[in-house]
Amino acid sequence: MSKNNTINGTPGLKRIVPAGEPIFGLGAKVTGRNLAAISYIVSLEAERRGVPLGIETVFAATGELVSITVKDDTKAEDFVLEVGDAIVLTPQALEAQVLPVSLYNQVFREL
């Protein structure tokens, strides 16, 4: 008997979600490799808030990502994302949140 998709090997017991389209949040760790994912999350925030947002990236001479700055003309200061951060956009939120990766790993589970 296959134990795939069973909880602790209990035959017939399965994890379920309500029928229909499940709604999940989006998250990405701030790395150069994840730049496309980060820009996608920022674009969704711009769409939800109805304001233009810009992204400025800084790379070291070695090619490593140093930081990403989110430009928002509706706020007094720009927002800086640094390597070691994670950016999260939950379904209900208008604005993305930035968390240390350690907290991101504690609070969220990547699917």
C-alpha positions, 0 to 999 in steps of 0.5 A, spaced: 500 500 500 502 506 498 503 511 503 503 517 498 499 523 501 497 520 507 498 523 514 503 519 518 502 513 514 495 512 516 491 509 511 485 513 508 487 519 512 489 525 507 490 533 507 485 536 504 483 543 502 476 546 500 474 545 493 476 551 488 482 555 487 486 555 493 489 562 495 496 562 497 501 568 498 507 569 495 514 570 498 521 570 495 528 571 499 532 577 496 538 574 492 540 576 485 537 569 482 530 571 485 530 578 482 525 576 477 520 574 483 522 580 487 520 584 481 513 580 480 511 581 487 513 589 487 509 589 481 503 586 484 503 591 490 503 597 485 497 594 482 494 593 488 495 600 491 494 603 484 501 607 484 507 606 480 513 603 484 520 602 481 526 598 482 533 599 483 538 594 483 546 594 486 551 589 484 558 588 487 564 588 482 563 580 483 556 580 480 553 579 487 547 582 489 548 588 494 541 591 495 534 592 491 531 599 492 523 600 491 522 607 489 515 609 491 513 617 490 507 616 495 512 615 501 517 620 504 523 615 503 525 609 498 525 602 501 531 598 501 531 590 501 538 587 502 541 580 501 538 576 508 531 579 507 525 576 504 519 579 501 512 577 502 505 579 499 499 575 502 493 575 499 489 580 503 495 585 504 496 591 499 503 592 501 509 587 501 512 586 508 520 585 509 522 580 514 529 577 516 530 570 512 530 567 519 523 569 521 520 568 514 523 560 515 519 560 521 513 563 519 512 560 512 512 554 509 514 554 501 510 549 497 
